[in-house]
Protein backbone atom coordinates (compact mmCIF):
# COMPACT_ATOMS: atom_id res chain seq x y z
CA UNK A 1 0.00 0.00 0.00
CA UNK A 2 3.08 2.23 0.42
CA UNK A 3 3.32 5.58 2.18
CA UNK A 4 -0.09 7.20 2.58
CA UNK A 5 0.96 10.47 4.15
CA UNK A 6 4.10 12.33 5.15
CA UNK A 7 4.59 15.18 7.59
CA UNK A 8 7.26 17.70 8.48
CA UNK A 9 7.22 18.30 12.23
CA UNK A 10 9.47 20.35 14.54
CA UNK A 11 10.73 18.99 17.83
CA UNK A 12 11.06 21.69 20.53
CA UNK A 13 10.80 19.87 23.91
CA UNK A 14 9.18 22.96 25.45
CA UNK A 15 6.09 22.26 23.35
CA UNK A 16 5.27 19.63 26.00
CA UNK A 17 3.34 21.46 28.75
CA UNK A 18 5.27 19.96 31.67
CA UNK A 19 8.52 21.17 30.14
CA UNK A 20 7.27 24.43 28.65
CA UNK A 21 5.57 25.57 31.85
CA UNK A 22 3.47 28.05 29.93
CA UNK A 23 6.14 29.05 27.40
CA UNK A 24 4.60 26.59 24.95
CA UNK A 25 1.62 28.92 24.55
CA UNK A 26 3.90 31.22 22.53
CA UNK A 27 3.82 28.57 19.79
CA UNK A 28 0.14 27.77 20.02
CA UNK A 29 -0.24 27.59 16.22
CA UNK A 30 2.40 24.86 16.19
CA UNK A 31 0.58 22.99 18.95
CA UNK A 32 -2.75 23.25 17.12
CA UNK A 33 -1.16 21.95 13.91
CA UNK A 34 0.47 19.10 15.81
CA UNK A 35 -2.85 18.09 17.30
CA UNK A 36 -4.50 18.11 13.88
CA UNK A 37 -1.82 15.91 12.37
CA UNK A 38 -1.79 13.50 15.32
CA UNK A 39 -5.53 12.99 14.89
CA UNK A 40 -5.07 12.54 11.14
CA UNK A 41 -2.46 9.84 11.74
CA UNK A 42 -4.85 8.12 14.15
CA UNK A 43 -7.49 8.08 11.40
CA UNK A 44 -5.02 6.50 8.95
CA UNK A 45 -4.10 3.82 11.52
CA UNK A 46 -0.64 3.13 10.07
CA UNK A 47 1.04 -0.20 10.71
CA UNK A 48 4.42 1.56 10.67
CA UNK A 49 5.64 5.10 11.26
CA UNK A 50 9.00 6.03 9.75
CA UNK A 51 10.77 8.98 11.40
CA UNK A 52 13.92 10.70 10.21
CA UNK A 53 15.69 12.68 12.91
CA UNK A 54 18.77 14.93 13.07
CA UNK A 55 19.45 13.92 16.68
CA UNK A 56 20.11 10.20 16.49
CA UNK A 57 23.63 8.86 15.86
CA UNK A 58 25.15 10.78 12.94
CA UNK A 59 28.06 9.76 10.73
CA UNK A 60 29.74 11.73 7.97
CA UNK A 61 29.42 8.95 5.40
CA UNK A 62 26.73 6.55 6.64
CA UNK A 63 22.98 6.83 7.26
CA UNK A 64 22.13 4.99 10.45
CA UNK A 65 18.91 3.00 10.93
CA UNK A 66 18.16 2.01 14.52
CA UNK A 67 18.28 -1.78 15.05
CA UNK A 68 16.89 -4.15 17.73
CA UNK A 69 13.30 -4.90 18.71
CA UNK A 70 12.37 -2.13 21.10
CA UNK A 71 13.58 1.23 22.32
CA UNK A 72 12.87 3.64 25.10
CA UNK A 73 13.55 7.29 25.76
CA UNK A 74 12.82 10.03 28.25
CA UNK A 75 13.12 13.79 28.51
CA UNK A 76 15.65 13.45 31.33
CA UNK A 77 18.10 15.75 29.51
CA UNK A 78 15.43 18.45 29.75
CA UNK A 79 14.73 17.85 33.43
CA UNK A 80 11.78 15.49 33.06
CA UNK A 81 12.88 11.87 33.22
CA UNK A 82 9.33 10.89 34.18
CA UNK A 83 8.07 11.70 30.63
CA UNK A 84 8.90 8.59 28.65
CA UNK A 85 8.23 7.03 25.24
CA UNK A 86 8.40 3.31 24.43
CA UNK A 87 8.40 1.91 20.88
CA UNK A 88 8.60 -1.38 19.06
CA UNK A 89 10.70 -1.32 15.90
CA UNK A 90 9.57 -2.76 12.57
CA UNK A 91 12.53 -5.13 12.22
CA UNK A 92 11.39 -6.53 8.89
CA UNK A 93 11.09 -3.12 7.26
CA UNK A 94 14.44 -2.05 8.73
CA UNK A 95 16.09 -5.10 7.17
CA UNK A 96 14.43 -4.55 3.79
CA UNK A 97 15.39 -0.87 3.68
CA UNK A 98 18.99 -1.72 4.59
CA UNK A 99 19.16 -4.38 1.88
CA UNK A 100 17.70 -2.07 -0.76
CA UNK A 101 20.17 0.68 0.16
CA UNK A 102 23.02 -1.79 -0.23
CA UNK A 103 21.76 -2.82 -3.66
CA UNK A 104 21.63 0.84 -4.70
CA UNK A 105 25.10 1.59 -3.35
CA UNK A 106 23.87 3.94 -0.63
CA UNK A 107 25.93 3.62 2.58
CA UNK A 108 23.15 3.01 5.08
CA UNK A 109 22.18 0.36 7.61
CA UNK A 110 22.11 -0.65 11.26
CA UNK A 111 25.83 -0.66 12.02
CA UNK A 112 27.46 1.60 14.59
CA UNK A 113 24.69 2.26 17.06
CA UNK A 114 26.10 4.31 19.95
CA UNK A 115 22.94 5.16 21.88
CA UNK A 116 19.83 2.97 21.89
CA UNK A 117 17.71 5.57 23.64
CA UNK A 118 15.21 7.58 21.62
CA UNK A 119 16.18 11.19 20.93
CA UNK A 120 13.92 14.19 21.30
CA UNK A 121 13.63 14.52 17.51
CA UNK A 122 11.60 11.30 17.69
CA UNK A 123 9.97 11.66 21.07
CA UNK A 124 8.35 15.06 20.53
CA UNK A 125 6.36 13.93 17.46
CA UNK A 126 5.45 10.63 19.13
CA UNK A 127 4.31 12.43 22.28
CA UNK A 128 1.50 13.93 20.22
CA UNK A 129 0.81 10.86 18.08
CA UNK A 130 0.57 8.62 21.13
CA UNK A 131 -2.22 10.75 22.58
CA UNK A 132 -4.51 9.36 19.88
CA UNK A 133 -2.88 6.25 18.44
CA UNK A 134 -0.27 3.73 19.62
CA UNK A 135 -0.85 0.60 17.55
CA UNK A 136 2.17 1.03 15.27
CA UNK A 137 5.77 -0.06 14.87
CA UNK A 138 8.57 2.42 14.31
CA UNK A 139 11.53 2.85 12.00
CA UNK A 140 14.01 5.46 13.26
CA UNK A 141 16.50 6.84 10.75
CA UNK A 142 19.27 9.35 11.30
CA UNK A 143 20.81 11.80 8.84
CA UNK A 144 24.46 11.95 7.80
CA UNK A 145 27.10 14.13 6.22
CA UNK A 146 26.43 12.61 2.82
CA UNK A 147 25.15 14.83 0.03
CA UNK A 148 21.59 15.97 -0.34
CA UNK A 149 21.29 13.77 -3.42
CA UNK A 150 22.46 10.70 -1.49
CA UNK A 151 19.78 11.36 1.13
CA UNK A 152 17.14 11.70 -1.58
CA UNK A 153 18.26 8.44 -3.18
CA UNK A 154 18.11 6.74 0.20
CA UNK A 155 14.57 8.02 0.56
CA UNK A 156 13.81 6.41 -2.80
CA UNK A 157 14.97 3.10 -1.34
CA UNK A 158 12.40 3.53 1.43
CA UNK A 159 9.71 4.36 -1.11
CA UNK A 160 10.55 1.32 -3.23
CA UNK A 161 10.42 -1.07 -0.28
CA UNK A 162 7.17 0.33 1.12
CA UNK A 163 5.56 0.29 -2.34
CA UNK A 164 6.01 -3.48 -2.37
CA UNK A 165 4.33 -4.03 0.98
CA UNK A 166 0.69 -4.23 2.02
CA UNK A 167 1.21 -2.36 5.27
CA UNK A 168 0.05 1.22 5.74
CA UNK A 169 2.95 3.60 6.35
CA UNK A 170 3.21 7.18 7.56
CA UNK A 171 6.46 9.13 7.21
CA UNK A 172 7.52 11.92 9.59
CA UNK A 173 10.44 14.18 8.71
CA UNK A 174 11.42 15.59 12.10
CA UNK A 175 13.37 18.83 12.07
CA UNK A 176 13.43 22.47 13.07
CA UNK A 177 14.37 25.18 10.59
CA UNK A 178 16.90 27.99 11.18
CA UNK A 179 18.26 28.58 14.67
CA UNK A 180 19.46 32.15 13.99
CA UNK A 181 16.26 34.12 13.55
CA UNK A 182 16.61 36.61 16.40
CA UNK A 183 19.44 38.47 18.09
CA UNK A 184 17.92 37.65 21.48
CA UNK A 185 17.58 33.97 20.59
CA UNK A 186 19.94 31.28 21.92
CA UNK A 187 22.12 31.38 18.77
CA UNK A 188 21.88 35.04 17.77
CA UNK A 189 20.84 36.39 14.39
CA UNK A 190 22.16 35.92 10.86
CA UNK A 191 20.45 37.23 7.77
CA UNK A 192 20.58 33.75 6.23
CA UNK A 193 18.16 32.42 8.86
CA UNK A 194 14.94 34.15 7.78
CA UNK A 195 15.85 33.65 4.11
CA UNK A 196 16.26 29.91 4.65
CA UNK A 197 12.97 29.62 6.50
CA UNK A 198 11.10 31.56 3.85
CA UNK A 199 12.46 29.37 1.07
CA UNK A 200 11.80 26.10 2.89
CA UNK A 201 8.25 27.01 3.88
CA UNK A 202 7.56 27.97 0.26
CA UNK A 203 8.69 24.47 -0.74
CA UNK A 204 6.36 23.03 1.88
CA UNK A 205 3.45 24.97 0.40
CA UNK A 206 4.14 23.95 -3.18
CA UNK A 207 5.54 20.47 -2.73
CA UNK A 208 8.34 21.31 -5.17
CA UNK A 209 10.96 19.08 -3.55
CA UNK A 210 13.45 19.75 -6.36
CA UNK A 211 14.31 23.01 -4.60
CA UNK A 212 15.43 21.11 -1.49
CA UNK A 213 18.29 19.63 -3.52
CA UNK A 214 19.45 23.05 -4.72
CA UNK A 215 20.35 24.58 -1.38
CA UNK A 216 23.96 25.69 -1.00
CA UNK A 217 25.57 23.90 1.93
CA UNK A 218 27.56 26.90 3.08
CA UNK A 219 24.38 28.99 3.09
CA UNK A 220 22.60 26.30 5.12
CA UNK A 221 25.44 26.22 7.62
CA UNK A 222 25.20 29.98 8.09
CA UNK A 223 21.43 29.60 8.48
CA UNK A 224 22.07 27.02 11.25
CA UNK A 225 19.34 24.78 9.93
CA UNK A 226 18.41 21.52 11.59
CA UNK A 227 16.09 19.39 9.52
CA UNK A 228 16.89 19.80 5.82
CA UNK A 229 18.41 16.35 5.29
CA UNK A 230 15.56 14.83 7.27
CA UNK A 231 13.09 16.49 4.91
CA UNK A 232 15.08 15.39 1.85
CA UNK A 233 14.90 11.72 2.86
CA UNK A 234 11.14 12.17 3.22
CA UNK A 235 10.99 13.80 -0.23
CA UNK A 236 12.89 10.87 -1.72
CA UNK A 237 10.44 8.42 -0.16
CA UNK A 238 7.69 10.30 -2.05
CA UNK A 239 9.58 10.21 -5.35
CA UNK A 240 7.19 9.85 -8.28
CA UNK A 241 4.14 10.44 -6.10
CA UNK A 242 1.49 13.09 -6.52
CA UNK A 243 0.93 14.85 -3.21
CA UNK A 244 -1.41 17.41 -1.73
CA UNK A 245 0.96 19.82 0.03
CA UNK A 246 -0.08 22.06 2.88
CA UNK A 247 1.86 24.31 5.23
CA UNK A 248 -0.22 24.26 8.40
CA UNK A 249 1.82 26.71 10.45
CA UNK A 250 5.14 28.48 10.89
CA UNK A 251 6.41 30.23 14.02
CA UNK A 252 9.74 31.40 15.40
CA UNK A 253 9.26 33.39 18.61
CA UNK A 254 12.29 31.85 20.33
CA UNK A 255 14.70 32.46 17.44
CA UNK A 256 14.21 28.95 16.00
CA UNK A 257 11.89 28.22 13.09
CA UNK A 258 9.09 25.70 13.66
CA UNK A 259 7.14 24.60 10.59
CA UNK A 260 4.39 22.00 10.33
CA UNK A 261 3.44 20.64 6.91
CA UNK A 262 1.53 17.71 5.47
CA UNK A 263 1.88 15.81 2.20
CA UNK A 264 -0.98 13.44 1.44
CA UNK A 265 -0.30 10.95 -1.34
CA UNK A 266 -2.83 11.04 -4.20
CA UNK A 267 -1.34 8.62 -6.71
CA UNK A 268 1.62 8.61 -9.07
CA UNK A 269 3.18 11.46 -11.04
CA UNK A 270 5.91 10.75 -13.59
CA UNK A 271 7.03 14.38 -13.45
CA UNK A 272 8.09 14.17 -9.79
CA UNK A 273 11.32 12.19 -10.07
CA UNK A 274 13.29 15.08 -8.64
CA UNK A 275 16.69 13.41 -8.42
CA UNK A 276 16.62 12.74 -12.15
CA UNK A 277 15.58 16.32 -12.86
CA UNK A 278 18.30 17.64 -10.57
CA UNK A 279 21.03 15.54 -12.16
CA UNK A 280 19.94 16.56 -15.65
CA UNK A 281 19.97 20.24 -14.70
CA UNK A 282 23.36 19.93 -13.02
CA UNK A 283 24.86 18.26 -16.08
CA UNK A 284 23.47 21.01 -18.30
CA UNK A 285 24.89 23.65 -15.95
CA UNK A 286 28.32 22.02 -15.93
CA UNK A 287 28.31 21.70 -19.72
CA UNK A 288 27.80 25.46 -19.98
CA UNK A 289 30.63 26.08 -17.52
CA UNK A 290 32.95 23.77 -19.45
CA UNK A 291 32.66 26.04 -22.48
CA UNK A 292 34.07 28.91 -20.40
CA UNK A 293 36.89 27.01 -18.67
CA UNK A 294 40.39 28.30 -19.28
CA UNK A 295 43.36 26.04 -19.99
CA UNK A 296 44.18 25.61 -16.29
CA UNK A 297 40.78 24.14 -15.49
CA UNK A 298 40.55 22.16 -18.73
CA UNK A 299 43.86 20.52 -17.85
CA UNK A 300 42.66 19.59 -14.35
CA UNK A 301 39.45 18.10 -15.77
CA UNK A 302 41.30 16.17 -18.47
CA UNK A 303 43.77 14.79 -15.94
CA UNK A 304 41.20 13.48 -13.46
CA UNK A 305 38.86 12.10 -16.12
CA UNK A 306 41.69 10.18 -17.78
CA UNK A 307 42.79 8.73 -14.46
CA UNK A 308 39.31 7.73 -13.29
CA UNK A 309 38.14 6.31 -16.62
CA UNK A 310 41.39 4.78 -17.93
CA UNK A 311 43.68 4.56 -14.93
CA UNK A 312 46.27 6.63 -16.80
CA UNK A 313 48.17 9.79 -15.94
CA UNK A 314 48.16 12.03 -18.99
CA UNK A 315 51.36 13.42 -20.44
CA UNK A 316 51.69 17.16 -20.49
CA UNK A 317 49.94 18.49 -23.64
CA UNK A 318 52.12 20.31 -26.20
CA UNK A 319 49.74 23.17 -26.82
CA UNK A 320 49.85 24.81 -23.38
CA UNK A 321 50.84 28.42 -22.85
CA UNK A 322 54.27 29.33 -21.43
CA UNK A 323 52.62 30.42 -18.18
CA UNK A 324 51.81 26.77 -17.55
CA UNK A 325 54.98 25.17 -18.87
CA UNK A 326 57.69 27.66 -17.90
CA UNK A 327 56.57 28.84 -14.46
CA UNK A 328 56.63 27.00 -11.14
CA UNK A 329 54.26 27.58 -8.20
CA UNK A 330 52.22 25.83 -5.57
CA UNK A 331 48.81 24.80 -6.92
CA UNK A 332 45.58 23.70 -5.29
CA UNK A 333 42.86 21.89 -7.24
CA UNK A 334 39.34 21.92 -5.79
CA UNK A 335 36.41 19.79 -6.94
CA UNK A 336 32.74 20.43 -6.31
CA UNK A 337 29.82 18.09 -6.94
CA UNK A 338 26.24 19.35 -6.89
CA UNK A 339 27.36 22.48 -5.09
CA UNK A 340 29.31 20.65 -2.37
CA UNK A 341 33.06 20.24 -1.95
CA UNK A 342 34.15 16.87 -3.34
CA UNK A 343 37.90 17.12 -2.86
CA UNK A 344 40.76 19.60 -2.50
CA UNK A 345 44.48 18.81 -2.61
CA UNK A 346 47.43 21.03 -3.37
CA UNK A 347 51.02 21.98 -2.85
CA UNK A 348 52.08 24.99 -0.81
CA UNK A 349 55.31 25.37 -2.78
CA UNK A 350 56.20 23.93 -6.21
CA UNK A 351 56.93 20.20 -6.18
CA UNK A 352 57.15 19.56 -9.94
CA UNK A 353 58.78 20.97 -13.03
CA UNK A 354 56.02 23.46 -13.90
CA UNK A 355 52.51 24.62 -13.05
CA UNK A 356 51.02 22.27 -15.65
CA UNK A 357 52.51 19.23 -13.92
CA UNK A 358 51.32 20.47 -10.53
CA UNK A 359 47.78 20.68 -11.95
CA UNK A 360 47.93 17.22 -13.56
CA UNK A 361 48.99 15.45 -10.36
CA UNK A 362 47.05 17.56 -7.87
CA UNK A 363 43.82 17.09 -9.83
CA UNK A 364 44.24 13.33 -9.49
CA UNK A 365 45.03 13.66 -5.79
CA UNK A 366 42.00 15.90 -5.21
CA UNK A 367 39.76 13.27 -6.78
CA UNK A 368 41.30 10.17 -5.27
CA UNK A 369 43.38 10.97 -2.17
CA UNK A 370 41.51 13.57 -0.13
CA UNK A 371 41.01 11.65 3.15
CA UNK A 372 37.68 13.36 3.76
CA UNK A 373 36.03 11.73 0.75
CA UNK A 374 35.76 8.46 -1.12
CA UNK A 375 37.51 8.48 -4.51
CA UNK A 376 35.56 10.08 -7.34
CA UNK A 377 33.74 7.54 -9.50
CA UNK A 378 33.12 7.72 -13.22
CA UNK A 379 29.41 8.57 -13.00
CA UNK A 380 30.25 11.70 -11.02
CA UNK A 381 32.65 13.14 -13.61
CA UNK A 382 30.05 14.90 -15.82
CA UNK A 383 28.75 16.89 -12.82
CA UNK A 384 32.08 17.93 -11.34
CA UNK A 385 33.18 21.55 -11.38
CA UNK A 386 36.82 22.50 -10.88
CA UNK A 387 38.81 25.44 -9.62
CA UNK A 388 42.58 25.81 -9.82
CA UNK A 389 44.37 28.16 -7.43
CA UNK A 390 47.92 29.17 -8.33
CA UNK A 391 49.66 30.43 -5.21
CA UNK A 392 51.79 33.54 -5.22
CA UNK A 393 54.82 33.70 -2.93
CA UNK A 394 53.91 33.79 0.76
CA UNK A 395 55.08 36.55 3.09
CA UNK A 396 55.43 36.64 6.86
CA UNK A 397 52.71 38.45 8.83
CA UNK A 398 53.51 40.48 11.94
CA UNK A 399 49.98 41.63 12.78
CA UNK A 400 46.49 40.22 12.27
CA UNK A 401 45.62 43.59 10.77
CA UNK A 402 47.58 42.45 7.72
CA UNK A 403 45.13 39.61 7.08
CA UNK A 404 41.95 39.63 5.01
CA UNK A 405 40.23 36.27 4.39
CA UNK A 406 38.77 37.53 1.14
CA UNK A 407 42.08 38.69 -0.32
CA UNK A 408 44.71 36.52 1.35
CA UNK A 409 45.09 32.86 2.17
CA UNK A 410 47.04 31.94 5.31
CA UNK A 411 49.73 29.44 6.25
CA UNK A 412 50.29 28.70 9.95
CA UNK A 413 53.42 26.85 11.02
CA UNK A 414 54.95 25.32 14.12
CA UNK A 415 58.01 23.26 13.32
CA UNK A 416 57.05 20.62 10.77
CA UNK A 417 53.33 21.21 11.29
CA UNK A 418 51.78 23.48 8.66
CA UNK A 419 48.20 24.32 7.80
CA UNK A 420 46.97 26.25 4.79
CA UNK A 421 43.63 27.82 4.01
CA UNK A 422 42.82 29.39 0.67
CA UNK A 423 41.30 32.87 0.43
CA UNK A 424 37.77 33.82 -0.51
CA UNK A 425 36.04 30.68 0.75
CA UNK A 426 32.31 30.55 1.41
CA UNK A 427 31.57 30.84 5.11
CA UNK A 428 35.07 32.02 6.05
CA UNK A 429 34.35 35.70 6.57
CA UNK A 430 36.56 36.63 9.53
CA UNK A 431 40.28 36.47 10.26
CA UNK A 432 39.55 34.56 13.46
CA UNK A 433 37.65 31.83 11.65
CA UNK A 434 40.29 31.60 8.92
CA UNK A 435 43.07 31.13 11.46
CA UNK A 436 41.02 28.69 13.52
CA UNK A 437 40.47 26.39 10.54
CA UNK A 438 44.09 26.63 9.42
CA UNK A 439 45.34 25.80 12.94
CA UNK A 440 42.97 22.84 13.14
CA UNK A 441 44.24 21.52 9.80
CA UNK A 442 47.81 21.81 11.06
CA UNK A 443 47.09 20.20 14.40
CA UNK A 444 48.34 23.31 16.20
CA UNK A 445 46.67 24.52 19.38
CA UNK A 446 45.78 28.25 19.45
CA UNK A 447 47.75 28.41 22.71
CA UNK A 448 50.98 27.32 21.02
CA UNK A 449 53.46 29.63 19.37
CA UNK A 450 53.11 29.65 15.61
CA UNK A 451 54.01 31.80 12.64
CA UNK A 452 51.58 33.21 10.11
CA UNK A 453 52.18 33.80 6.43
CA UNK A 454 49.79 35.29 3.94
CA UNK A 455 49.54 34.75 0.20
CA UNK A 456 47.43 35.72 -2.76
CA UNK A 457 46.17 33.30 -5.38
CA UNK A 458 45.14 33.53 -8.98
CA UNK A 459 41.94 31.52 -9.12
CA UNK A 460 40.90 29.80 -12.33
CA UNK A 461 37.33 28.47 -12.59
N, C-alpha and C positions, 0 to 999 in steps of 0.2 A: 504493500500500500504506500510505502515511502513516507517522506516527510510531509505532513499535512499543514504545518504552520511553523514559522520561525519568529523569534522575537529578539530585539536588542534591549537589554536591561542593564541599568547601572547597579552598583553594589556599595553604596555608602552605608556602613554599619549603623550610623545614627538614624537611619530611616526606621529602625526598629524602636518602638516607643520606650522600652526599658533603657535602651542605650542613649537615645536622643534626648530623653527627659524634657520634652517640649520643643527642642530645636528642630525636630523632624517636621513640625508644622510649617516651617519656612519652605519646605519642598512638598507642600500638600498636593500640587498637581502631579508630581512624580508618584506620590502614594496612591492617588486616585487611579492613575494609569496602571500602576502595579496591580491594584485590586481588580481592575477590569480584565487584565490579561490573565491573572491567576484564575478567575472564574471561567474565562474562555478556555483555558487549558483543562480545567475540570470538566467542561462540557465535551471536549474532544476525547477525554479519557485515554491518553496515550499509554501504550505499553512501555515505551522507553522515552526518557528525556535525555537529550544530548546537550551538554553544556561545555562551551569553551570559556576558559578563564585565564586572565593574565597573571594570576597569583598562585598557581600550582607550580611544580618544579619546572624550571625553564632552562633550556640548553641553547647554545648558539647555533647548533647544527642538527637538532633532533627534536621532533614534536612528540611530547610524552603523553601517553594515554594511561590513565590510572588502572592498575591491575587488581587482582584479588576479588573476593566475593562481596565484601561489605566494607563500609567506611563510616567514620564518625567524625564529627567536628563540633567545636564550641566557639563561643565568642569570648573566650578567656583573655585573649590578647587585648580585648577592648573593655576588660573589667567585668565581664558577665559570663563566667564559666558555666552558669546554670542554664544558659540558653544553648541548646544542643540540637544537632541535626544528625539523623541516622539514615543511611542509604544502602540499598543493595545494588551492586553493579550488574549490568547486562554483559556477562562474561562472553557469551556467544558473539554478540555484536562487536565487542572489543576485539576479539580474535579475528573476526572477518574483516574489520576495518584495517587492522594491522597487516593482515595478509594481502589485502588489496593495495595498501600503500607500498608494500615491498615489491609487488608485481609492477607497480608504476614507477619504481625507483625513487619514491619519496621517503627520506629518512624519518620514520615515525614508528612508534610501538610502545611496549610496556617496560622497556629496560630503564634502569637508572632511577627507580623511585627513591626519593630521599625522605619524604614525609607522607605518611599514609593519611594523615588527618585532612579533612576537608578545609579548604580555604574560604575566606569570606566572599570571594568572587562567585563561589558556588552557593554558599549558605544563605546569602541575602536573597537571591531569587527563590531558593527553595523554601525559605521562611514564609514567603507569601503563597507559593504554590501549595504548600502543605496545609494551609488553612482550609483549603477546599478539596484537595485531592492528594492521595498518598499511594495509590495503587500503581506504582510505576517502578521500573528499574532505571538506573542512571549510567551514563557514559560521561566521564570527566576527562576533558582534553585540555592540555596546556598549549601555550604559544611558544615560539622559538625565535631565534635570531635569523632564521632563514628568510628568504625574500618573500615579498607579498605574493608573487606568482606561485611560489612553492606552497604557501598556505592555501591559496585558492585551489591548486591542484589536489592538495590533500583533502580539502572540502569536497571536491569532485569524487574522491574515493569513498567518502562517507555517503554521498548521494547515490553512487552506483550500488553500494552494498544495500542500503535501505530500500532502493527501488526494487530489489530482488526479494524482498521479504514481505510477509503478510502483516507484520506488526504495524501498529500506528505509532508514529514517531513525531515528537516535537523537538525543535532545536532552539536553544537559547544561547545567543552570543552575549556573554557577560562582559561589560566594560564601561568605564567612565570615559568622558571625552577629555578636553584639555584641563590641566591642573594649574594654569597660569592666567586665570581670567581677571583677577583683582589684585591690586597692590596690597590690600589688607588680608588677602587669602594666605593659606599656609605656605604657598610656593611663590608668592609675588605675582607680578604681571609682566607678560610679554605680548607684544602686538600679534604674534602668531597664534596665540590662544583663541581669541574670538574668531579669527579668520578660519582656523581649523574647524571650530564648532559649527560655524555657519555653513561651511562646505559639506561637512558630514551630515548635518541635519537635512540639508537639501537632498543629498543622496538618499536618505531615509524616506523622504517624501516621495521621491520619484522612482525609487527602486533601481536606479541606474548604477549597478554595482561596478561597472567598468571604471568609474571615476575613483573607486577605492584603490584600484591598482596603480593609479597615476600619481598618487601622493609622493612628494619628494621626502626621502627619509630624514634629511637634515632639517627640513621644515617641521616635520613631525616631532623630531627631538626637541626643537625649540618650543614647540607647542605643548610639550610635556603631556602627550596623549597617553591613554592607557589601553584602550580596547580595540584599536584598529585591526590588528592581526586576528583578534577574536572574531570581529565582524567579517573579515575576509574569508575565514574558514566557513562561516555560516553562508556567505554569498556563494562560495564554491559548492557547498552542499545543495544549493538551489540552482545550480547551473542547468540551463535549458528549461527552466520552469517559468511559467507565467505566474506572477504574483500580484496580489492587491497590496500595495504599500501604503502605510499610514504612520505618520509621526504623531503620536498621541500627546507627547509633552516634551518640553525642554526647559530646564532651570539651571541656574548656576549661582545661587546666593552666597555660597561659601567659597567661591573662587574656583570651583571644580564643575565641569559641565556634566549634567545628568540628562540623558535623552532616553525616551521609551518609544519604541517603534514596533510595528507588527507587519509581517509579510505572510499573507495567507495564500497557499498554493491553489491555483485555479487551472491546472493543466500544463501542457508543454508549450514551449515557444522556441523555435529553432533559431531565433535571432538573439537569444540570451546566453550564448556560449562566450562569456566575456573574456576568458583567457585566450581563446583563439583570436578574438577581435584585438585584444591588447597586443599579442605577439605580432599580428599582421601590421598594426599601426607602428609598432616599434621598429620592425624591419623596414618599413617605408621611410620612417624618420631617419634611420641610420643610413639608408641608401642615399638620401639627400645630403646628409653630412659627408658621406664618402666622396661626393663630387667636389666638395670644397676643401678636402684635406690637402695639406701641403706635403712636401716630400718627406719630412720628418715622420709625420703620422702614417703616411702610406707605407714607409719602410717598416715601422713597428707592426702594422697590421699584416703586411706580407710575411714578416718573420714569424709571428706567432701562428698564423694560419698554416704556413708550411710545416711548422713543427708539430702542431696538433693533428693535422690531416695526414702528413706523410712521414712524420718522425725525423725530418731533416732540417738542419740548420742551413739557411740560405747563404750563398756567397755574396759578398758585397757587390751590388749592381754597378755597372760601369758608367751609368748615365747620371750619377749624383753630382750635385754642385760641390765646388771646392770647400764651402763652409762645412759640409759633412765629411769630406774625405781628407782635408788638410788640417783641420782644427781638432784639438783635444779638450774635453771637459767632462765633468761629472754629469750624468744623465739619469733622470727618473722617468719611468714609463708607468702610467696609471691606466687601469682598465675600469670601465663602468658597464654594468649590465642592468637594463631596465631602470636606470636612474640611481643605481646603488653601486658603491665601490665593489669591484670584483678582484682587484689585485693591484699592488703597487710595489715595485722594486726598483732600486737605483743605486748609483755609485756617487759618493760624495765628491771624490776626486777621480780624474780619468784613470781607468784600469786597462784600456785597450788602445789600439793604434790611432783611432780617430772617433769622432762623434758617431759616425755611421755604425761602427762596430759596437759601440756602447749601446746604441738603440737596438741593434739586432739581438744581442744577448740579453739585455735587460727586459726586452719585450717578452722573450721566452720565460725568463725568471718570474716576471710579473704574473704570467698566466699559469705557471706550473709550480712555483716554489714559494709563493707567499704563504707563510705558515697559518695565516688566518683563514685561508680558503682551500677548498678542494681544487685540484687542477681543472682548468677550463676544458670543457668537452666540445666536440665538433658542432653539436647542434646549437651551442651558444654563440658561435663565431659570428653569424650574420647580425646579431643584435648588440655586439660589443662596440663601445665607443672608446677612443684612445686619446690620451694627451701625453705629450712629450715635453718634459721640462729640462732645458739645458742650463746648468748652473754656472753663474758667473763666480769669479774668485771671491772667497769668503774673507771677511775682515773682522778683527777683534772688536768687541763692544765693551765700552767702559761704563755706560749708563743705560738703564732701561729706556730712558728717553730717546735713545737712538734706534729703538725698535718700532716697527709698525707691521702687524701681521698681514696687512693687505699688500704691502710693498716688499717686505723682506721675509725670507725664510730664516730659520735659526738652527744653529748647531750648538749643542751643549756637550761639554767634555769633562771627564774626570779620569785621568790616566788613559787606560785603553777603552773605557766606556764612552761611547758617543751616541747621541741621539739627534736626528734631523727631522725637521718639520718644514714642509714646503709653504710658501706664502699663498695668500688669497684662497684659503680653503673655506668651504661652507661651514658655518657654525663656529669657526675660530675667529672671533671678532675682538679679542682683547689680548694684550701682551701676556697677561697672567695665564690665560688659558693656553696660549701658544707654548709658553715655557713649561707649563705643567705637563702637557702631552709629550713634549720633547724629552723632558726628564724621565717620564714614565717609560718611554721607549728605550732610553739609555740604561734604565735600572739605577738611576741616581736619585737619592733622596734630596728633597728641597733643602734639607738642613746641612747637606754636605757642601764643601767648596767645589765650585765648578766654573769653567770659563764659558763665555757666550760669544759666538760668532754670528754675524748676519751675512746674508747673501741675496742677491737678486737672481731671478730666473727669466729666461725667455721661454714663454709657454706656447707650444704648438698644439692646436686642437683640430 
